[in-house]
Structures are given as structure tokens and as C-alpha cells.
Amino acid sequence: MAEFAYPHLEGLTDAYDRDGYAIVRGVLDPDLIAELDAHIEWLRERHPDLKPEAIGHWLIAEDPFWVRFISDDRLLNIAQEIVGPDIAFFAADYICKAPGTGRPVIWHQDATYWPLNPMDVVTFWFAVSNSGPENGGVRVVPGSHKAGLLAHVESAAESRNVLNREIDPEKIDEDRAVDLVLAPGDISMHNPYMLHGSEPNKSDRWRRGGSIQYMPATTQIGEPDWPSAFLLRGSPVEGINTYRSVPKYVEGEHMAFRGCEEWG
């Protein structure tokens, strides 16, 4: 398992290309982790209809804290190693699992769900709490990205899982699976063709975190009016995407955060 300690990223691209994933330790500071945790609670109070595993990208466009978070230079510095200097943003979600009831995420490849052309994108998983096998942390099959896109079928266990499509379990060699054990502030990253999933949270503590998708400005989003398209660093490519403006902080409307008065 390739691990790096931020900001020391030499060899990250080679490890990512070889294995389809990597871990970078100590990326986010404790104050930002506390704000992320508070933001999860803030969103849960305002959207009680949403399950904690699915607090999603459609909420981002008008949320200055979330856009400030995905724009963090530490995250973009890592993303630049994979996608280059012109960094666009596709989506992000909080995917949290409550103690004892947090649902599994069946084995899948992200690429089967996304309207991107080409499928040049990287997923970051950021840990807000400790995340590991005991509380439903992410599992990957190293090197599985090299097989390309596999067929996904409707899941017979949709009601018990976060996703509704899965790969034929007979095509998954779970003996090769690796648990990504993360502490708050760590991130893992994986290729869109990586086989990955997670078990239910059977522990007595939360698993809190989420995913972010960064892509080069040459990747086109195939759905018009995508709600969370932002250019975060560098220059756009003419005719590829239309990017949204960064939302400004409004007191009383948005969650307060460090530097919110100057944001946007």
C-alpha cells in the first residue's frame, strides 16, 4: 500500500498509476476537520429527509463552506499531481455511516455512474473521523482499475445498500481486497475504474467523511446545467464546460467558517 505524508508527494503519480489508489496522511488540519464535522450536522438539521450516507453534490453550488473546502490548496496540490494544473470540479458528497445502522456500499466502479468524457477524473476520500474495517471504511482491490469498465447490474439488495447497481460478485476477488485505514485529516485517492466498496458500520461510533471528484479542464461533463461544475485552478478549455461562480457567504443563510466574511 503506497502511503505519503503531506506535503511530500514524490512518487505519488507512479503509485497511483500502478495500484489505482494511494493514501496521503495528515492533509487537513484539526480546525478544518472540526468545521467539516459541524457542517455535516448543519446539513443534517436542514435536510432531515436525506440519509447520512447521501448528503450530495446538488447542495454544493450555493454553499460557500463546501466550495471553500474543495478549493483548499492542500487538496488541489495533490489533485494537480494526477490531473495537471488546470483543475475542474465535478462532484462531492458526505458519505457518513451512523453507529450500528450505517449501510454498506456494494462493490462498484465510479465510472459506471458518471457522465464524463473522457473518464479522466480522480476521487479523493477525506476522513473526518477514524475510518477502517470495524466501522465500514473503504475497501479496494489493488490494480483492478487496469481491467477497464466492467458490467454492472441492478442490485437485488438495493434497499440495504447506498448504490443501486453492482458488479457480479463472482468477478470480485475479495481475498485481494485492502482496507483503507484513515485517521481524521487523511485522504485516500482512487481511479474511476477501481473496484471498491465498504461494509456496514457495525460499531458503536460514526464513520464520517466523504468523496471529492477532481478532473482536468479537458474532461467534459455530459449533462447540461450540472449543479456543481467549478473551475478551481488554472484556465478553462474553450467549448468544454460552463463553470459556476463561487457563492458568496451570507450571514444567517450559510454556516459560518474561518474567513467566511472575505470568502467569494
Phi, psi and omega in degrees: 000123181278123179234144180227154178246114183302136011261021184272099190245011180298128181091357183297314182299318180297316180295319180296315180295323183287311189262340183086001179199167174197164177240137173239121184271148169065039182280314187256139182279161183301325180295319178291322177300318178296321177293320177299317179297318178294324180293322175302312180295320180300316179289321180297322178294325183273344181226065184295346178282343182273136173288149182297341177281355188217062174257098204250186191297336181293346178271353191283319193307324183253016184247101185296327179296315183296319179293323175299319181295310183292344178269000184304131184301328179296317177293317181292326177298322177288315180301323182298330177298331185259316188253354179095183190282340180260099192252120174253164183239136180256305185198166173203153180213143161279129178234089187253146180237120181288154179303127173077342184236354182300131188277156177284164170242115186294160180301130183199173170240132181302326187301334182291343185258346196252136179273063184243141179216116355285172181278060181254096188199153177231140176259130169258135166254124179250135183263122174265328173239173169301141183222125181195189186297332184286337180236028171084037178288168183290142174237144179228159172251103185305137177079355185291343179295338184287348179279351182077193184283127178258158180292137175245143180237162176301136184279132176287345182247034186305319184294339182260356184239161178288325183256165182247001177227146182218164175271145176310118182305334180291344179269359181256122175265087185293343176295338180267355185292146180238132175276130178268104183265116187236146171259161177307131181098344175281156169229151165245161180222145180212155181288149181295344178261005179292131171286123180206164180185191178201154180274166175295161177270104179261005183273182179258020179221155180295150159248112183240137179171202180179184184237152176226139176243116175253149181212158173291157181293353177275351177274130183258135174275123189277357178251128179294151177058036176303132192285349187224039178271116178227146168263119189257336180202142176086209187241148176284166174252126185302131175083004183266296182225156169255121186261149180277158175280149178293130180289142177272149178285133176236118181300134180089341179258329183238160175291132177289147180207168181304124178078013187296328183296331181263355187289139175083000000 
